[in-house]
Amino acid sequence: GDSVTQMEGPVTLSEEAFLTINCTYTATGYPSLFWYVQYPGEGLQLLLKATKADDKGSNKGFEATYRKETTSFHLEKGSVQVSDSAVYFCALTSNSGNTPLVFGKGTRLSVIA
Amino acid sequence: DVKVTQSSRYLVKRTGEKVFLECVQDMDHENMFWYRQDPGLGLRLIYFSYDVKMKEKGDIPEGYSVSREKKERFSLILESASTNQTSMYLCASSLRVGREYNEQFFGPGTRLTVL
């Protein structure tokens, strides 16, 4: 079945450091890919998405590019802030429509001043 | 803005009790979902519904049931709560676009403790 593998955390960075959170996937067909973020005490919210190969999703300084050849969707940010501390989830929907979203296990990011 | 609300943020129940978790969305979304979130396991899908009175099992439906009598409301039921159902429960909703599932909007979660 479809699956998402993302790097395990926690990840601890200093403010203004460069962030990469790796995400790879296994899916049939042509999935859509997502990054969700969960701030402390809140539900998940969509951070960015890409629906076809080579698409780049971006939001709030975060970016991720849909790489079909490497089945990857790595999340990057050039300069993190303390307010970016959260749990980040990579997810996919298969276009078969059988399973709405398949999530990775999440990566906790802590940014220290 | 889409709003998904859940009936409680924190809930404490005893083993064997029947537990109802309620979720309401206000944007006329067709699809609704229940997940549980556990450390190290991420989010796991319990049940989802793509229409009123319709339901589909997710990855971990055992010990749970659901009810969708109205489009805006999706209830998760623990028939006889057990300690291994202590978890964070997240509800989500989305529009249905053809055979593809669109962006999901999440509620704030209910942290359930079963003693």
Interface residues (C-beta under 8 A of the other chain):
Chain A: S32 F34 Y36 G41 E42 G43 L44 Q45 L46 K49 F89 T93 N95 S96 G97 T99 P100 L101 F103 G104 K105 G106
Chain B: V4 N31 F33 G40 L41 G42 L43 R44 L45 F48 G58 L90 A92 S94 R99 E100 Y101 E103 Q104 F105 F106 G107 P108 G109
